[in-house]
Amino acid sequence: MTATRYDVVAIGNAIVDILASADDAFLAARSLPKGRMVLIDEAQADALYDQMGPAVEASGGSAANTVAGLASLGSTAAFIGKVADDTLGTVFRHDITAIGVHYETPPAVDGPATARCMVLITPDADRTMSTYLGACTRLTPADIDESIIVDSKVLYVEGYLWDEPEAKDAIMQAICAAKEAGRQVALSLSDSLCVRRHHEEFQELVAGFVDILFANEAEICALFDAPFEQAVQAIRGTVAIAALTRGADGCQVVTAKEILTVPIRTSVTVVDTTGAGDLFAAGFLHGLTQGQSLLDCARLGNLCAAEVISHVGPRPAVSLKTLVLEAMAV
């Protein structure tokens, strides 16, 4: 395989997260499914924002969080995703480029505003998300710079993008470019409700194009309409590597030859689970692109996920590269 400029290029929704505390009664009164993500329109987003308590704004989006984690680990990363030419779009672009991620997707000069996700964090550290996709829906095949896809070891795709037909076309264009260049394709299933919305298409996508699959327990069970252990056997051999997260129980890495169960080795007080899966993927992909064993990739993923759930916000609060070096020294 030829040398590449980037370890990972990710395609995802460019979103600014708005995080606030809430209790279960607040969620129930607004029929928000706890621990899940629902799509809302701009009017609903404005109304929910008015009803939320004091909030913190932070650039987010699942795949964007992953590349932020990769950059913090010392990997080279690029991102493709659409924002509007507005205040939040400027915030997003500044935040992602300031941490060293290559990002040159042109902003939309008209149409919907930059996407935002209202993240409600309950006392048990669970997060419930209401997402207005806004300008994200404007991602099209014209936004795919195939030279960046070819110049990356891994193409990482966020499953949430599958909700938009033009974004779906953009994803397939990127996947075809990656496959033609001999690059690996990684997919995050994103959310069990997202899986159920596109169940048959996701099964075909995973079986036909994906080399590395990221999913939590609920998502992999939804993909195969089966209990976890049966879903593990179903994915075995379907993709080269499946990295399945199980919350406090760590993760399982599934290949055709083996199933690795990797517990979490770090003690952490859970504050906010936003970004846990995204940062697990960052740690895992960092290890994989640096030639580490699958066991060490999983341990890196667990370590990065543990860091992000120890504070409010979906991105690292400390240098993950330093954190890993300190963990290795113990």
Phi, psi and omega in degrees: 000136181289156179294150181234157179281325184244146172285316183219136166245131183244144175242125183196182177282127177271106190229145168258122180276141174239108190253134178211156177280150178203162175253173183298327181295323178298317179295313183297322182295338181248012178054040178266122182290114185301134177079006183240174175243132175237150177270136180229165177266179186295320179296318178295322178297316179296318181294317180294320178300319180296331184269344181288158174283190178308136189234159174243132178261135180209135177300135183216218190097132190304303182292327177295322175298321180296315180290331174296319176295319178299317179297321179294332178279346181104003176284158172267132187217152175228157182223141175235121180186155190256131169239170174266164177277070181219186185298311180294327176296320177294320178299313181299312182298317180298313185298317186282325178283331181294336180265006173096011178273134177286122182213110183228015177299123182293142180286156174282130184268352175214176179090205187297156179286168176303141184295151174217149181237121177273112184254116180256120185255118180273165184302338178275010177075006176284156179234138178242127190243135174239115191246126169260112188284332173047235185296341177305327183290351181269003176294129183227170176305333179295340180275353182273112175271100185296336179296327178287322178300312181295330185269021180232142179294320185228135168262122182247124186242136178271124183300331180305331183297339185295350181289343183246126184304315181291324176294324177299317177297321179296318179299313182294325176297315180295317180298316180296321178295320179295314181297318181296328181272359180078023179270160178273147178246125177246143180229134168259128180289343170076306187193142183296327178291324175297318178299316182291328178295328185232042192304304184294318180295321179294321177299317179293319180297313181297314184290329188261338190225343190266133175263321184232122182246132174247131180202151169267181186299315182296322183290317181290327176293321178293324182298324184249006181048050187210157172299163189304310184299322177291323179295323177299315179293327180291323181279340183298118181088345177287320173239162180295318181219130171241123178252110189247116182271146184226039177061231183296342180274005178084230184208167170236137176250122188244126172231176179297332185264334187206162172233116179259127174258120187236106181286162175282129184260354184255130175277129184213144172272120184281122180251318185202119183276002178302127177087002183300310180294325180296317182282332171300314179299322179299312180297317181296313182292326176300311179298318183295316182286346176263007175081021180278164179292160179297326177297314180290326175300315180295318178297320176297317178299314179299318182296316180293320177296320180297324179295315188287334179277358181273000181209167177283134178118152188267004183232160185301142176263349178226170176291117178291330177298316178293319179300317180294317179298320179293321180294322179292334183280344182286000000 
